[in-house]
């Protein structure tokens, strides 16, 4: 039963919709194989953290397709941080290696 719930969560959570600025919604795009382990969309900043088997290059390409061009990026302590500006929303995507997977943290404010 737990596996079924996990599978349904993965299949239905491609985008997390969040209330933003008086009824406007924003989306936190998630990878198709995202295994979400934390999500807070009750208040700003909105956050989703997940694991994926996708490569760093695939993750970067996914977020460029979803959010547009990277406005800045930096690598610190093995973590790649990408910044995007999409409409009135600022996004930060942090990618780090975790064993055989990548951890992705997406923050919108």
Backbone as CSV, one residue per row, in Angstrom:
resi,resn,N_x,N_y,N_z,CA_x,CA_y,CA_z,C_x,C_y,C_z
1,UNK,0.821,-1.195,0.000,0.000,0.000,0.000,0.860,1.253,0.000
2,UNK,1.957,1.214,0.787,2.850,2.369,0.847,3.476,2.636,-0.519
3,UNK,3.861,1.554,-1.242,4.443,1.717,-2.572,3.443,2.319,-3.544
4,UNK,2.183,1.935,-3.435,1.158,2.497,-4.295,1.000,3.988,-4.040
5,UNK,0.989,4.382,-2.776,0.877,5.810,-2.439,2.078,6.575,-2.951
6,UNK,3.270,6.010,-2.833,4.480,6.669,-3.330,4.426,6.821,-4.839
7,UNK,3.990,5.782,-5.530,3.895,5.834,-6.987,2.885,6.893,-7.422
8,UNK,1.732,6.939,-6.762,0.738,7.953,-7.108,1.267,9.350,-6.853
9,UNK,2.001,9.541,-5.767,2.572,10.858,-5.474,3.540,11.270,-6.569
10,UNK,4.355,10.350,-7.041,5.323,10.655,-8.100,4.595,11.009,-9.393
11,UNK,3.596,10.224,-9.739,2.897,10.440,-10.999,2.069,11.715,-11.011
12,UNK,1.568,12.125,-9.863,0.687,13.288,-9.841,1.369,14.566,-9.395
13,UNK,2.646,14.521,-9.059,3.288,15.716,-8.501,4.284,16.353,-9.451
14,UNK,3.959,16.406,-10.715,4.870,17.056,-11.644,4.972,18.548,-11.372
15,UNK,3.909,19.136,-10.873,3.925,20.542,-10.492,3.220,20.672,-9.153
16,UNK,3.804,21.456,-8.279,3.166,21.784,-7.019,2.613,23.187,-7.190
17,UNK,1.316,23.343,-7.024,0.694,24.655,-7.164,0.675,25.342,-5.809
18,UNK,1.032,26.612,-5.788,1.106,27.376,-4.549,0.341,28.681,-4.716
19,UNK,-0.357,29.070,-3.677,-1.017,30.386,-3.693,0.057,31.447,-3.593
20,UNK,-0.095,32.544,-4.312,0.921,33.584,-4.330,0.244,34.908,-4.614
21,UNK,0.493,35.881,-3.815,0.052,37.266,-4.044,-1.426,37.375,-4.414
22,UNK,-2.261,37.225,-3.456,-3.700,37.436,-3.599,-4.334,36.595,-4.710
23,UNK,-4.256,35.299,-4.566,-4.965,34.421,-5.478,-4.185,33.961,-6.689
24,UNK,-3.084,34.601,-7.017,-2.260,34.140,-8.121,-1.564,32.859,-7.675
25,UNK,-1.363,31.933,-8.574,-0.647,30.712,-8.203,0.676,30.651,-8.939
26,UNK,1.626,30.012,-8.307,2.900,29.718,-8.962,3.064,28.218,-8.945
27,UNK,3.971,27.731,-9.746,4.193,26.302,-9.823,5.639,25.997,-9.465
28,UNK,5.817,24.930,-8.705,7.150,24.398,-8.451,7.285,23.172,-9.344
29,UNK,7.951,23.302,-10.479,8.079,22.147,-11.376,8.969,21.077,-10.748
30,UNK,8.536,19.820,-10.833,9.281,18.693,-10.287,9.587,17.696,-11.397
31,UNK,10.722,17.035,-11.285,11.112,16.015,-12.259,10.076,14.890,-12.252
32,UNK,9.937,14.219,-13.377,8.947,13.148,-13.488,9.167,12.044,-12.469
33,UNK,10.430,11.730,-12.167,10.722,10.648,-11.216,10.984,11.169,-9.798
34,UNK,10.532,12.377,-9.508,10.791,13.001,-8.198,10.243,12.152,-7.064
35,UNK,11.105,11.897,-6.085,10.688,11.247,-4.836,10.723,12.332,-3.765
36,UNK,9.596,13.015,-3.601,9.499,14.170,-2.713,9.600,13.706,-1.267
37,UNK,10.508,14.354,-0.509,10.614,14.024,0.907,10.266,15.211,1.800
38,UNK,10.114,16.402,1.219,9.669,17.555,1.996,9.026,18.555,1.053
39,UNK,7.961,19.169,1.551,7.276,20.174,0.751,6.568,21.126,1.706
40,UNK,6.750,22.424,1.493,6.061,23.432,2.298,5.555,24.506,1.354
41,UNK,4.262,24.505,1.125,3.654,25.491,0.244,2.619,26.327,0.991
42,UNK,2.721,26.345,2.316,1.776,27.098,3.131,2.148,28.575,3.220
43,UNK,3.434,28.882,3.103,3.886,30.265,3.229,5.159,30.449,2.410
44,UNK,5.466,31.703,2.118,6.719,32.012,1.407,7.903,31.852,2.340
45,UNK,9.030,31.420,1.865,9.267,30.876,0.528,8.675,29.472,0.396
46,UNK,8.188,29.156,-0.789,7.676,27.820,-1.062,8.863,26.915,-1.350
47,UNK,8.805,25.688,-0.823,9.943,24.783,-0.916,9.470,23.381,-1.275
48,UNK,10.235,22.705,-2.112,10.055,21.278,-2.359,11.445,20.664,-2.436
49,UNK,11.629,19.542,-1.770,12.895,18.812,-1.788,12.597,17.398,-2.266
50,UNK,13.408,16.905,-3.198,13.173,15.563,-3.713,14.469,14.929,-4.186
51,UNK,14.401,13.609,-4.372,15.501,12.842,-4.956,15.107,12.447,-6.370
52,UNK,16.107,12.356,-7.244,15.893,11.912,-8.615,17.106,11.116,-9.077
53,UNK,16.878,10.212,-10.010,17.984,9.462,-10.620,18.537,10.189,-11.855
54,UNK,17.904,11.277,-12.244,18.362,12.047,-13.400,19.748,12.622,-13.141
55,UNK,20.506,12.820,-14.214,21.846,13.406,-14.097,21.737,14.906,-13.827
56,UNK,22.821,15.472,-13.393,22.845,16.925,-13.157,22.504,17.676,-14.442
57,UNK,23.031,17.233,-15.572,22.753,17.884,-16.848,21.268,17.799,-17.201
58,UNK,20.647,16.654,-16.941,19.214,16.506,-17.216,18.379,17.414,-16.313
59,UNK,18.794,17.547,-15.067,18.072,18.412,-14.128,18.171,19.865,-14.575
60,UNK,19.378,20.292,-14.935,19.577,21.673,-15.400,18.724,21.925,-16.646
61,UNK,18.727,21.000,-17.595,17.934,21.154,-18.820,16.439,21.223,-18.500
62,UNK,15.976,20.385,-17.579,14.567,20.390,-17.180,14.166,21.752,-16.625
63,UNK,14.989,22.312,-15.729,14.633,23.598,-15.135,14.795,24.761,-16.108
64,UNK,15.715,24.672,-17.038,15.781,25.702,-18.085,14.519,25.671,-18.936
65,UNK,14.060,24.469,-19.276,12.824,24.336,-20.060,11.618,24.837,-19.269
66,UNK,11.603,24.589,-17.972,10.447,24.942,-17.131,10.436,26.399,-16.694
67,UNK,11.629,26.955,-16.397,11.703,28.282,-15.776,12.397,29.340,-16.622
68,UNK,12.991,28.950,-17.733,13.692,29.917,-18.577,15.188,29.906,-18.308
69,UNK,15.852,30.924,-18.761,17.308,30.987,-18.652,17.773,31.207,-17.213
70,UNK,18.910,30.640,-16.923,19.547,30.799,-15.615,20.069,32.230,-15.516
71,UNK,19.733,32.935,-14.436,20.225,34.308,-14.267,21.591,34.317,-13.588
72,UNK,21.868,33.314,-12.760,23.204,33.151,-12.169,23.328,31.732,-11.638
73,UNK,24.566,31.320,-11.451,24.813,29.996,-10.888,26.144,29.992,-10.165
74,UNK,26.247,29.090,-9.175,27.492,28.939,-8.438,27.576,27.517,-7.903
75,UNK,28.791,27.065,-7.688,29.016,25.760,-7.079,29.800,25.970,-5.796
76,UNK,29.238,25.470,-4.691,29.884,25.533,-3.386,29.720,24.192,-2.704
77,UNK,30.802,23.689,-2.142,30.783,22.427,-1.405,30.092,21.313,-2.174
78,UNK,30.316,21.250,-3.474,29.746,20.193,-4.300,28.286,20.385,-4.678
79,UNK,27.702,21.521,-4.330,26.299,21.799,-4.661,26.221,22.862,-5.757
80,UNK,25.474,22.562,-6.794,25.246,23.531,-7.862,23.970,24.289,-7.543
81,UNK,24.051,25.619,-7.487,22.883,26.456,-7.233,22.591,27.281,-8.473
82,UNK,21.359,27.168,-8.958,20.901,27.908,-10.131,19.849,28.911,-9.691
83,UNK,19.904,30.115,-10.245,18.909,31.149,-9.954,18.159,31.458,-11.237
84,UNK,16.829,31.578,-11.108,15.957,31.904,-12.231,15.031,33.032,-11.816
85,UNK,14.659,33.868,-12.756,13.618,34.875,-12.537,12.545,34.604,-13.578
86,UNK,11.341,34.314,-13.111,10.247,33.970,-13.991,9.048,34.802,-13.559
87,UNK,8.679,35.785,-14.363,7.621,36.753,-14.013,8.036,37.462,-12.732
88,UNK,7.191,37.469,-11.727,7.516,38.138,-10.463,8.078,37.172,-9.428
89,UNK,8.412,35.973,-9.839,8.853,34.939,-8.910,10.339,34.665,-9.098
90,UNK,11.060,34.617,-7.988,12.475,34.247,-7.991,12.575,32.778,-7.580
91,UNK,13.287,31.984,-8.369,13.473,30.565,-8.072,14.947,30.292,-7.803
92,UNK,15.203,29.409,-6.861,16.547,28.898,-6.618,16.449,27.375,-6.637
93,UNK,17.310,26.744,-7.436,17.353,25.289,-7.543,18.746,24.851,-7.119
94,UNK,18.805,23.977,-6.109,20.079,23.487,-5.591,20.153,21.988,-5.889
95,UNK,21.248,21.573,-6.537,21.432,20.176,-6.929,22.670,19.643,-6.232
96,UNK,22.515,18.504,-5.534,23.666,17.885,-4.870,23.611,16.374,-5.054
97,UNK,24.769,15.764,-5.036,24.884,14.316,-5.176,24.575,13.654,-3.842
98,UNK,23.736,12.617,-3.845,23.409,11.841,-2.652,23.468,10.368,-3.032
99,UNK,24.617,9.735,-2.757,24.836,8.338,-3.139,24.623,8.185,-4.642
100,UNK,23.684,7.351,-5.073,23.457,7.120,-6.508,22.375,8.026,-7.084
101,UNK,21.945,9.009,-6.319,20.876,9.902,-6.763,21.314,11.353,-6.609
102,UNK,20.470,12.251,-7.096,20.679,13.669,-6.881,19.547,14.180,-6.006
103,UNK,19.899,15.050,-5.066,18.896,15.760,-4.276,18.678,17.104,-4.925
104,UNK,17.425,17.473,-5.095,17.083,18.757,-5.690,16.206,19.509,-4.696
105,UNK,16.602,20.739,-4.417,15.824,21.632,-3.562,15.384,22.787,-4.450
106,UNK,14.082,23.026,-4.526,13.583,24.168,-5.294,12.857,25.098,-4.335
107,UNK,13.243,26.364,-4.399,12.703,27.392,-3.520,12.157,28.518,-4.392
108,UNK,10.931,28.943,-4.113,10.315,30.051,-4.861,9.868,31.114,-3.883
109,UNK,10.169,32.386,-4.242,9.695,33.502,-3.412,9.471,34.726,-4.263
